[in-house]
Amino acid sequence: MPAIKALATIALALAATPMATTVTHAQGVGVAPGGSTANTTGIGSGLGDPRGTGPHYPNGTTQPVLPPPPPPGGYNPSLPPVPSFSTSSRPPSYPQPTAPFGPPVSGPSTSGASLPALALPAAPVSDLSFLKGCWRTDVFQYSNQPGVSTYCFDAQGRGRFLYKRLNQPDYACQATAQADYVGPQLRFHTSNMTCSDGRSAYPANLDCAGGGSGEAAQCTSTAETQAGAETWSVHLRRIR
């Protein structure tokens, strides 16, 4: 009987040894007793990775800086930048014609009494080469504004016209000009008039007569204004 009890004790010890080994291993790897290290019943040891659960970068490097996201609607780097506009800039001023109208207009003495005045032939002629050059009027009043007109012609009596106000240097009217005889008078006719204020109201004709004996021709023009008809008489003097 003692031998049988001894054998039973040894058998029980041998049977308990694998179970103890399994429990010890499970506790060492953080798996509940009876569970497997390969299934989902493990509870872990309670100690997570000190680097967190995000992506890890070797050798102590930090996360790379990502470019900012594109704006809504995306962008196209091949398109040129949108130019900026300023509403404070002023429009360019009216271009002031200069050539071929001689020296600029500066004041009432511009006409220059010492300059040669236009004298007409004794009778109308077809050759208008005596007009070649530039001629400026005396100062006259038009629409209550003092001003002067300048005509420049070629040998055929074709040319250009310029009107300037003396007290408004930025104001001017210009047009094409043509000289022709109308009966005994020499008429300077303008067309396609444009003025710096956008209007085209200016007398179209300047009629010159007299001076057959070498005296200065007298030239007259008439304009209709809000105040009624305005008429002025001037001499033309050569400035070129």
Backbone as CSV, one residue per row, in Angstrom:
resi,resn,N_x,N_y,N_z,CA_x,CA_y,CA_z,C_x,C_y,C_z
1,MET,0.810,-1.206,0.000,0.000,0.000,0.000,0.848,1.262,0.000
2,PRO,1.900,1.289,0.816,2.730,2.518,0.744,3.281,2.733,-0.643
3,ALA,3.618,1.691,-1.350,4.184,1.855,-2.702,3.147,2.429,-3.647
4,ILE,1.898,1.986,-3.470,0.837,2.466,-4.354,0.601,3.931,-4.110
5,LYS,0.592,4.408,-2.851,0.397,5.821,-2.534,1.525,6.668,-3.097
6,ALA,2.737,6.087,-3.029,3.871,6.842,-3.576,3.738,7.003,-5.069
7,LEU,3.293,5.988,-5.773,3.123,6.096,-7.220,2.026,7.089,-7.570
8,ALA,0.934,7.104,-6.781,-0.154,8.053,-7.044,0.300,9.478,-6.858
9,THR,1.122,9.700,-5.823,1.626,11.066,-5.561,2.486,11.535,-6.718
10,ILE,3.354,10.648,-7.245,4.236,11.008,-8.363,3.413,11.311,-9.603
11,ALA,2.334,10.524,-9.862,1.488,10.740,-11.046,0.787,12.059,-10.980
12,LEU,0.276,12.447,-9.789,-0.393,13.737,-9.628,0.587,14.884,-9.860
13,ALA,1.811,14.740,-9.380,2.815,15.806,-9.557,3.158,15.992,-11.028
14,LEU,3.288,14.857,-11.727,3.613,14.945,-13.142,2.470,15.571,-13.921
15,ALA,1.236,15.322,-13.572,0.072,15.883,-14.276,-0.048,17.383,-14.031
16,ALA,0.338,17.872,-12.842,0.216,19.310,-12.519,1.315,20.149,-13.124
17,THR,2.442,19.541,-13.469,3.600,20.307,-13.975,3.308,21.040,-15.281
18,PRO,2.704,20.480,-16.367,2.415,21.222,-17.627,1.477,22.392,-17.416
19,MET,0.467,22.227,-16.504,-0.482,23.328,-16.288,0.217,24.513,-15.661
20,ALA,1.087,24.261,-14.697,1.821,25.363,-14.044,2.711,26.064,-15.028
21,THR,3.355,25.292,-15.883,4.232,25.899,-16.900,3.440,26.801,-17.828
22,THR,2.223,26.375,-18.241,1.391,27.164,-19.143,0.953,28.457,-18.492
23,VAL,0.546,28.395,-17.204,0.102,29.605,-16.500,1.236,30.586,-16.376
24,THR,2.408,30.041,-16.029,3.573,30.928,-15.888,3.910,31.613,-17.197
25,HIS,3.891,30.909,-18.306,4.184,31.488,-19.620,3.149,32.524,-20.003
26,ALA,1.872,32.231,-19.729,0.812,33.179,-20.084,0.955,34.461,-19.313
27,GLN,1.263,34.371,-18.031,1.442,35.581,-17.243,2.650,36.379,-17.727
28,GLY,3.664,35.654,-18.205,4.860,36.350,-18.689,4.617,37.136,-19.940
29,VAL,3.730,36.701,-20.824,3.484,37.399,-22.084,2.221,38.220,-22.022
30,GLY,1.526,38.276,-20.885,0.332,39.104,-20.755,-0.894,38.470,-21.333
31,VAL,-1.043,37.147,-21.298,-2.222,36.461,-21.826,-2.960,35.836,-20.660
32,ALA,-4.259,35.933,-20.650,-5.061,35.351,-19.574,-4.900,33.847,-19.564
33,PRO,-4.923,33.292,-18.381,-4.815,31.830,-18.317,-5.893,31.168,-19.142
34,GLY,-5.520,30.168,-19.840,-6.445,29.465,-20.702,-6.504,30.039,-22.091
35,GLY,-5.909,31.249,-22.278,-5.929,31.873,-23.584,-4.707,31.515,-24.388
36,SER,-4.634,32.025,-25.581,-3.511,31.761,-26.473,-2.863,33.080,-26.843
37,THR,-1.579,33.082,-27.042,-0.868,34.299,-27.458,-1.150,34.647,-28.886
38,ALA,-1.857,33.768,-29.579,-2.120,34.038,-30.990,-3.558,34.440,-31.252
39,ASN,-4.465,34.316,-30.270,-5.849,34.687,-30.526,-6.143,36.048,-29.917
40,THR,-7.411,36.438,-29.899,-7.782,37.792,-29.498,-8.190,37.895,-28.048
41,THR,-7.898,36.885,-27.246,-8.294,36.942,-25.843,-7.199,37.502,-24.978
42,GLY,-6.042,37.880,-25.580,-4.949,38.407,-24.774,-5.294,39.775,-24.217
43,ILE,-4.899,40.050,-22.997,-5.174,41.343,-22.362,-3.934,42.197,-22.271
44,GLY,-2.796,41.683,-22.701,-1.559,42.466,-22.690,-1.018,42.648,-21.293
45,SER,0.143,43.282,-21.273,0.812,43.496,-20.000,0.497,44.843,-19.397
46,GLY,-0.252,45.721,-20.175,-0.553,47.056,-19.668,0.521,48.072,-19.988
47,LEU,1.585,47.680,-20.652,2.677,48.598,-21.005,2.709,48.769,-22.524
48,GLY,2.270,49.940,-23.016,2.280,50.184,-24.461,3.629,50.687,-24.934
49,ASP,3.785,50.829,-26.251,5.020,51.371,-26.819,5.154,52.840,-26.424
50,PRO,6.246,53.235,-25.761,6.383,54.645,-25.320,6.354,55.621,-26.476
51,ARG,6.542,55.250,-27.739,6.522,56.153,-28.901,5.108,56.414,-29.405
52,GLY,4.089,55.802,-28.787,2.725,56.017,-29.220,2.306,55.009,-30.270
53,THR,1.075,55.231,-30.777,0.505,54.284,-31.737,0.619,54.768,-33.177
54,GLY,1.156,56.009,-33.382,1.294,56.524,-34.735,2.474,55.906,-35.446
55,PRO,2.729,56.396,-36.699,3.883,55.859,-37.448,5.190,56.234,-36.782
56,HIS,6.149,55.317,-36.832,7.460,55.529,-36.208,8.503,55.790,-37.275
57,TYR,9.460,56.709,-36.987,10.509,57.065,-37.934,11.838,56.684,-37.311
58,PRO,12.659,55.966,-38.034,13.904,55.421,-37.469,14.932,56.507,-37.197
59,ASN,15.934,56.122,-36.431,17.117,56.955,-36.154,16.765,58.285,-35.497
60,GLY,15.633,58.363,-34.799,15.296,59.577,-34.080,14.812,60.724,-34.951
61,THR,14.487,60.485,-36.232,14.030,61.564,-37.118,12.592,61.933,-36.795
62,THR,12.223,63.153,-37.173,10.863,63.633,-36.944,10.023,63.460,-38.197
63,GLN,8.722,63.673,-38.014,7.794,63.533,-39.140,8.067,64.617,-40.182
64,PRO,8.149,64.282,-41.472,8.407,65.303,-42.503,7.252,66.303,-42.592
65,VAL,7.601,67.571,-42.982,6.601,68.626,-43.132,5.907,68.464,-44.478
66,LEU,4.601,68.343,-44.435,3.831,68.152,-45.660,3.447,69.506,-46.247
67,PRO,3.348,69.628,-47.587,2.923,70.905,-48.201,1.485,71.221,-47.841
68,PRO,1.121,72.522,-47.828,-0.267,72.878,-47.500,-1.223,72.353,-48.566
69,PRO,-2.443,72.104,-48.182,-3.418,71.590,-49.168,-3.742,72.658,-50.200
70,PRO,-4.137,72.277,-51.408,-4.497,73.266,-52.447,-5.735,74.041,-52.048
71,PRO,-5.892,75.267,-52.560,-7.088,76.056,-52.238,-8.330,75.432,-52.855
72,PRO,-9.513,75.851,-52.370,-10.754,75.301,-52.967,-10.792,75.543,-54.466
73,GLY,-11.139,74.536,-55.215,-11.164,74.660,-56.670,-9.843,74.320,-57.315
74,GLY,-8.788,74.086,-56.460,-7.494,73.753,-57.018,-6.784,74.964,-57.586
75,TYR,-5.619,74.756,-58.149,-4.863,75.838,-58.755,-4.076,75.298,-59.931
76,ASN,-3.708,76.208,-60.822,-2.939,75.842,-62.012,-1.673,76.687,-62.035
77,PRO,-0.526,76.129,-61.664,0.698,76.951,-61.605,1.141,77.487,-62.953
78,SER,0.581,76.945,-64.060,1.008,77.433,-65.376,0.338,78.744,-65.751
79,LEU,-0.750,79.118,-65.048,-1.444,80.362,-65.369,-0.699,81.544,-64.783
80,PRO,-0.628,82.682,-65.509,0.057,83.865,-64.974,-0.743,84.467,-63.845
81,PRO,-0.081,85.189,-62.929,-0.812,85.827,-61.835,-1.779,86.877,-62.348
82,VAL,-2.848,87.063,-61.611,-3.859,88.053,-61.992,-3.292,89.446,-61.737
83,PRO,-3.254,90.339,-62.740,-2.704,91.675,-62.519,-3.594,92.482,-61.604
84,SER,-2.977,93.381,-60.863,-3.739,94.262,-59.988,-4.073,95.545,-60.714
85,PHE,-5.243,96.076,-60.410,-5.709,97.300,-61.040,-5.963,98.350,-59.968
86,SER,-5.682,99.557,-60.321,-5.920,100.672,-59.410,-6.932,101.609,-60.034
87,THR,-7.962,101.931,-59.229,-8.987,102.843,-59.715,-8.649,104.295,-59.426
88,SER,-7.485,104.511,-58.777,-7.134,105.879,-58.421,-6.357,106.592,-59.515
89,SER,-5.896,105.838,-60.531,-5.121,106.472,-61.588,-6.019,107.312,-62.474
90,ARG,-5.526,108.430,-62.942,-6.294,109.343,-63.775,-6.083,108.999,-65.249
91,PRO,-7.102,109.216,-66.076,-6.929,108.943,-67.508,-5.914,109.895,-68.108
92,PRO,-5.251,109.481,-69.191,-4.266,110.372,-69.820,-4.918,111.639,-70.312
93,SER,-4.167,112.720,-70.260,-4.704,114.005,-70.683,-4.837,114.052,-72.202
94,TYR,-5.613,115.000,-72.661,-5.830,115.168,-74.100,-4.506,115.484,-74.786
95,PRO,-4.123,114.764,-75.837,-2.833,115.023,-76.487,-2.808,116.404,-77.124
96,GLN,-1.852,117.187,-76.731,-1.752,118.538,-77.250,-0.905,118.537,-78.523
97,PRO,-1.514,118.855,-79.661,-0.737,118.871,-80.908,0.263,120.014,-80.892
98,THR,1.429,119.755,-81.410,2.479,120.785,-81.463,2.908,121.005,-82.908
99,ALA,3.658,120.071,-83.463,4.092,120.200,-84.852,2.885,120.038,-85.769
100,PRO,2.755,120.788,-86.829,3.715,121.790,-87.305,3.266,123.209,-86.981
101,PHE,2.694,123.438,-85.801,2.002,124.683,-85.535,2.895,125.783,-84.963
102,GLY,4.199,125.630,-85.053,5.084,126.711,-84.636,5.230,126.806,-83.139
103,PRO,5.685,127.945,-82.633,5.942,128.106,-81.200,4.653,128.006,-80.405
104,PRO,4.737,127.595,-79.134,3.520,127.431,-78.336,2.848,128.766,-78.055
105,VAL,1.566,128.673,-77.752,0.784,129.855,-77.414,1.006,130.168,-75.946
106,SER,1.412,131.395,-75.621,1.726,131.737,-74.235,0.978,132.943,-73.714
107,GLY,0.428,133.787,-74.572,-0.254,134.961,-74.059,-0.768,135.843,-75.174
108,PRO,-1.386,136.959,-74.797,-1.980,137.833,-75.815,-0.991,138.376,-76.832
109,SER,0.285,138.453,-76.495,1.257,139.005,-77.436,1.746,137.978,-78.439
110,THR,1.137,136.764,-78.408,1.607,135.674,-79.264,1.506,136.029,-80.742
111,SER,0.445,136.755,-81.123,0.262,137.039,-82.548,1.450,137.801,-83.105
112,GLY,2.001,138.718,-82.346,3.214,139.417,-82.763,2.975,140.374,-83.910
113,ALA,2.792,141.641,-83.595,2.524,142.631,-84.641,3.689,142.787,-85.596
114,SER,4.883,142.384,-85.160,6.046,142.527,-86.032,6.154,141.404,-87.059
115,LEU,5.378,140.344,-86.900,5.439,139.242,-87.854,4.710,139.627,-89.138
116,PRO,5.158,139.104,-90.283,4.522,139.478,-91.567,3.080,139.008,-91.616
117,ALA,2.174,139.902,-91.996,0.751,139.587,-92.093,0.427,139.037,-93.472
118,LEU,-0.635,138.267,-93.538,-1.086,137.695,-94.803,-1.637,138.806,-95.699
119,ALA,-1.129,138.865,-96.910,-1.637,139.794,-97.932,-2.075,138.967,-99.128
120,LEU,-3.260,139.237,-99.641,-3.813,138.459,-100.738,-3.433,139.064,-102.087
121,PRO,-3.396,138.244,-103.116,-3.203,138.783,-104.474,-4.332,139.751,-104.840
122,ALA,-4.095,140.562,-105.819,-5.110,141.551,-106.230,-6.370,140.887,-106.723
123,ALA,-6.269,139.683,-107.274,-7.432,138.943,-107.766,-7.270,137.476,-107.360
124,PRO,-8.359,136.748,-107.258,-8.273,135.333,-106.914,-7.375,134.567,-107.874
125,VAL,-6.591,133.655,-107.351,-5.658,132.853,-108.138,-5.853,131.382,-107.797
126,SER,-5.467,130.516,-108.709,-5.532,129.072,-108.457,-4.274,128.558,-107.772
127,ASP,-3.184,129.300,-107.887,-1.937,128.900,-107.242,-1.951,129.399,-105.794
128,LEU,-2.024,128.465,-104.862,-2.087,128.828,-103.442,-0.768,128.604,-102.720
129,SER,0.315,128.529,-103.461,1.614,128.284,-102.830,2.033,129.424,-101.906
130,PHE,1.434,130.633,-102.063,1.797,131.737,-101.176,1.315,131.487,-99.742
131,LEU,0.429,130.479,-99.565,-0.061,130.132,-98.233,0.823,129.089,-97.536
132,LYS,1.783,128.519,-98.244,2.576,127.433,-97.658,3.280,127.932,-96.403
133,GLY,3.075,127.200,-95.318,3.634,127.585,-94.025,2.543,127.586,-92.968
134,CYS,2.795,128.273,-91.851,1.841,128.340,-90.743,1.485,129.793,-90.457
135,TRP,0.200,130.032,-90.221,-0.345,131.360,-89.995,-1.169,131.349,-88.712
136,ARG,-0.951,132.387,-87.894,-1.664,132.477,-86.620,-2.466,133.768,-86.572
137,THR,-3.662,133.681,-85.989,-4.545,134.847,-85.892,-4.129,135.743,-84.727
138,ASP,-4.665,136.951,-84.734,-4.606,137.781,-83.540,-5.472,137.125,-82.458
139,VAL,-5.326,137.604,-81.225,-6.174,137.111,-80.137,-7.609,137.590,-80.364
140,PHE,-8.556,136.703,-80.185,-9.970,137.049,-80.332,-10.770,136.382,-79.223
141,GLN,-12.000,136.857,-79.015,-12.885,136.328,-77.997,-13.905,135.379,-78.636
142,TYR,-13.992,134.174,-78.074,-14.989,133.194,-78.534,-15.540,132.495,-77.294
143,SER,-16.858,132.566,-77.119,-17.521,132.000,-75.935,-16.922,132.575,-74.652
144,ASN,-16.673,133.872,-74.690,-16.113,134.593,-73.544,-14.734,134.073,-73.140
145,GLN,-14.018,133.488,-74.077,-12.677,132.975,-73.811,-11.703,133.551,-74.828
146,PRO,-10.594,134.152,-74.380,-9.593,134.619,-75.330,-8.819,133.448,-75.906
147,GLY,-8.558,133.498,-77.225,-7.820,132.413,-77.851,-7.238,132.823,-79.184
148,VAL,-6.495,131.907,-79.782,-5.903,132.126,-81.097,-6.067,130.850,-81.914
149,SER,-6.099,131.034,-83.233,-6.156,129.900,-84.159,-4.913,129.901,-85.038
150,THR,-4.465,128.702,-85.395,-3.292,128.539,-86.248,-3.647,127.625,-87.400
151,TYR,-3.275,128.038,-88.613,-3.476,127.246,-89.826,-2.108,126.942,-90.438
152,CYS,-1.895,125.694,-90.820,-0.667,125.302,-91.516,-1.063,124.639,-92.844
153,PHE,-0.481,125.144,-93.945,-0.857,124.679,-95.284,0.361,124.211,-96.071
154,ASP,0.074,123.341,-97.067,1.093,123.016,-98.057,0.877,123.924,-99.269
155,ALA,1.583,123.666,-100.355,1.507,124.538,-101.531,0.169,124.422,-102.257
156,GLN,-0.650,123.404,-101.933,-1.963,123.234,-102.558,-3.094,123.766,-101.668
157,GLY,-2.755,124.364,-100.540,-3.779,124.908,-99.656,-4.423,123.875,-98.746
158,ARG,-3.797,122.699,-98.606,-4.299,121.670,-97.687,-3.468,121.699,-96.418
159,GLY,-4.118,121.471,-95.278,-3.342,121.503,-94.048,-4.133,121.147,-92.811
160,ARG,-3.712,121.779,-91.711,-4.277,121.467,-90.401,-4.601,122.755,-89.665
161,PHE,-5.457,122.587,-88.653,-5.950,123.719,-87.881,-5.815,123.414,-86.387
162,LEU,-5.504,124.461,-85.606,-5.408,124.320,-84.155,-5.948,125.572,-83.489
163,TYR,-6.851,125.389,-82.528,-7.378,126.488,-81.717,-6.965,126.264,-80.273
164,LYS,-6.457,127.348,-79.617,-6.023,127.260,-78.224,-6.622,128.411,-77.428
165,ARG,-7.043,128.094,-76.204,-7.468,129.129,-75.266,-6.262,129.601,-74.456
166,LEU,-6.160,130.909,-74.272,-4.988,131.442,-73.591,-5.021,131.188,-72.086
167,ASN,-6.206,131.202,-71.485,-6.276,131.006,-70.038,-6.586,129.558,-69.645
168,GLN,-6.619,128.664,-70.618,-6.791,127.237,-70.362,-5.798,126.460,-71.233
169,PRO,-4.563,126.326,-70.776,-3.526,125.692,-71.615,-3.855,124.271,-72.034
170,ASP,-4.683,123.569,-71.253,-5.002,122.184,-71.593,-6.154,122.060,-72.581
171,TYR,-6.760,123.175,-72.963,-7.889,123.114,-73.880,-7.418,123.398,-75.299
172,ALA,-7.868,122.562,-76.240,-7.486,122.737,-77.651,-8.526,122.089,-78.543
173,CYS,-8.627,122.603,-79.758,-9.434,121.996,-80.820,-8.538,121.848,-82.046
174,GLN,-8.658,120.762,-82.751,-7.874,120.571,-83.958,-8.743,119.962,-85.049
175,ALA,-8.332,120.187,-86.277,-9.131,119.745,-87.424,-8.255,119.754,-88.668
176,THR,-8.803,119.209,-89.737,-8.158,119.371,-91.038,-8.600,120.712,-91.629
177,ALA,-7.781,121.271,-92.497,-8.069,122.599,-93.062,-7.846,122.583,-94.565
178,GLN,-8.603,123.416,-95.243,-8.492,123.578,-96.693,-8.742,125.036,-97.050
179,ALA,-7.874,125.611,-97.886,-8.028,127.001,-98.339,-8.500,127.000,-99.796
180,ASP,-9.515,127.810,-100.082,-10.055,127.943,-101.442,-10.661,129.337,-101.579
181,TYR,-10.684,129.779,-102.802,-11.378,131.036,-103.072,-12.862,130.764,-103.239
182,VAL,-13.667,131.604,-102.598,-15.113,131.604,-102.774,-15.478,133.016,-103.226
183,GLY,-15.624,133.174,-104.529,-15.784,134.525,-105.076,-14.495,135.309,-104.868
184,PRO,-14.593,136.534,-104.414,-13.380,137.325,-104.229,-12.677,137.040,-102.897
185,GLN,-13.300,136.227,-102.032,-12.742,135.971,-100.699,-11.967,134.655,-100.653
186,LEU,-10.922,134.656,-99.843,-10.177,133.419,-99.585,-10.734,132.808,-98.297
187,ARG,-11.269,131.623,-98.424,-11.914,130.963,-97.268,-11.033,129.855,-96.724
188,PHE,-10.850,129.893,-95.425,-10.189,128.800,-94.699,-11.284,127.952,-94.057
189,HIS,-11.423,126.718,-94.549,-12.497,125.840,-94.094,-11.913,124.701,-93.269
190,THR,-12.544,124.406,-92.137,-12.103,123.303,-91.273,-13.168,122.209,-91.257
191,SER,-12.732,120.971,-91.035,-13.640,119.822,-90.946,-13.066,118.795,-89.985
192,ASN,-13.930,117.869,-89.572,-13.533,116.817,-88.620,-12.953,117.425,-87.343
193,MET,-13.630,118.401,-86.794,-13.165,119.092,-85.595,-13.304,118.204,-84.363
194,THR,-12.271,118.181,-83.538,-12.323,117.500,-82.244,-11.704,118.427,-81.205
195,CYS,-12.360,118.531,-80.043,-11.879,119.381,-78.960,-11.616,118.535,-77.716
196,SER,-10.823,119.080,-76.815,-10.410,118.313,-75.642,-11.564,118.045,-74.690
197,ASP,-12.673,118.770,-74.793,-13.833,118.488,-73.948,-14.825,117.562,-74.637
198,GLY,-14.446,117.006,-75.781,-15.297,116.065,-76.497,-16.267,116.709,-77.456
199,ARG,-16.321,118.012,-77.492,-17.251,118.685,-78.401,-16.550,119.042,-79.716
200,SER,-17.351,119.448,-80.678,-16.801,119.842,-81.970,-17.365,121.190,-82.411
201,ALA,-17.879,121.972,-81.452,-18.495,123.261,-81.775,-17.418,124.321,-81.953
202,TYR,-17.174,124.663,-83.185,-16.240,125.736,-83.515,-16.594,126.199,-84.924
203,PRO,-16.483,127.506,-85.193,-16.812,127.987,-86.543,-16.009,127.267,-87.615
204,ALA,-16.694,126.854,-88.650,-16.036,126.072,-89.697,-15.266,126.940,-90.677
205,ASN,-15.627,128.232,-90.789,-15.039,129.065,-91.848,-14.413,130.341,-91.281
206,LEU,-13.321,130.733,-91.916,-12.704,132.037,-91.705,-12.506,132.644,-93.087
207,ASP,-13.175,133.769,-93.372,-13.153,134.400,-94.694,-12.256,135.628,-94.671
208,CYS,-11.308,135.687,-95.642,-10.346,136.779,-95.710,-10.550,137.559,-97.017
209,ALA,-10.431,138.862,-96.918,-10.620,139.733,-98.090,-9.715,140.953,-97.937
210,GLY,-9.560,141.686,-99.060,-8.761,142.910,-99.043,-7.284,142.601,-99.139
211,GLY,-6.518,143.629,-98.979,-5.073,143.484,-99.018,-4.509,143.373,-100.403
212,GLY,-5.263,143.793,-101.405,-4.773,143.674,-102.766,-3.584,144.558,-103.057
213,SER,-3.436,145.629,-102.342,-2.319,146.543,-102.567,-1.153,146.253,-101.642
214,GLY,-1.094,145.039,-101.111,-0.012,144.679,-100.204,-0.359,144.867,-98.750
215,GLU,-1.547,145.364,-98.475,-1.967,145.523,-97.088,-2.415,144.175,-96.513
216,ALA,-2.447,144.112,-95.205,-2.859,142.878,-94.532,-4.318,142.595,-94.801
217,ALA,-4.598,141.352,-95.097,-5.980,140.952,-95.348,-6.752,140.920,-94.033
218,GLN,-8.011,141.295,-94.115,-8.894,141.244,-92.949,-9.718,139.965,-93.007
219,CYS,-9.662,139.202,-91.914,-10.333,137.903,-91.881,-11.420,137.921,-90.805
220,THR,-12.578,137.366,-91.144,-13.742,137.435,-90.260,-14.368,136.056,-90.123
221,SER,-14.883,135.790,-88.895,-15.589,134.534,-88.637,-16.784,134.835,-87.749
222,THR,-17.813,134.045,-87.888,-19.037,134.197,-87.107,-19.433,132.847,-86.520
223,ALA,-19.828,132.866,-85.235,-20.220,131.631,-84.558,-21.527,131.857,-83.833
224,GLU,-22.343,130.825,-83.784,-23.575,130.848,-83.013,-23.299,130.237,-81.641
225,THR,-23.564,131.015,-80.586,-23.357,130.547,-79.216,-24.663,130.681,-78.436
226,GLN,-24.643,130.270,-77.179,-25.836,130.380,-76.347,-26.229,131.839,-76.136
227,ALA,-25.256,132.728,-76.194,-25.529,134.156,-76.015,-25.924,134.823,-77.325
228,GLY,-25.927,134.064,-78.435,-26.255,134.628,-79.735,-25.070,134.554,-80.672
229,ALA,-25.147,135.273,-81.765,-24.077,135.241,-82.766,-22.872,136.046,-82.284
230,GLU,-21.696,135.487,-82.479,-20.444,136.168,-82.158,-19.629,136.302,-83.431
231,THR,-19.123,137.505,-83.677,-18.304,137.770,-84.866,-16.996,138.415,-84.429
232,TRP,-15.890,137.993,-85.006,-14.603,138.612,-84.719,-13.808,138.767,-86.006
233,SER,-12.951,139.751,-86.010,-12.074,140.036,-87.157,-10.629,140.003,-86.684
234,VAL,-9.782,139.368,-87.481,-8.378,139.197,-87.108,-7.497,139.331,-88.354
235,HIS,-6.214,139.487,-88.120,-5.203,139.322,-89.155,-4.522,137.980,-88.969
236,LEU,-4.009,137.453,-90.032,-3.203,136.232,-89.984,-1.741,136.613,-90.168
237,ARG,-0.881,136.084,-89.312,0.539,136.437,-89.390,1.354,135.143,-89.507
238,ARG,2.385,135.217,-90.350,3.194,134.027,-90.604,4.102,133.767,-89.396
239,ILE,4.048,132.527,-88.907,4.936,132.123,-87.824,5.927,131.056,-88.281
240,ARG,5.700,130.507,-89.499,6.655,129.549,-90.079,6.674,129.729,-91.578
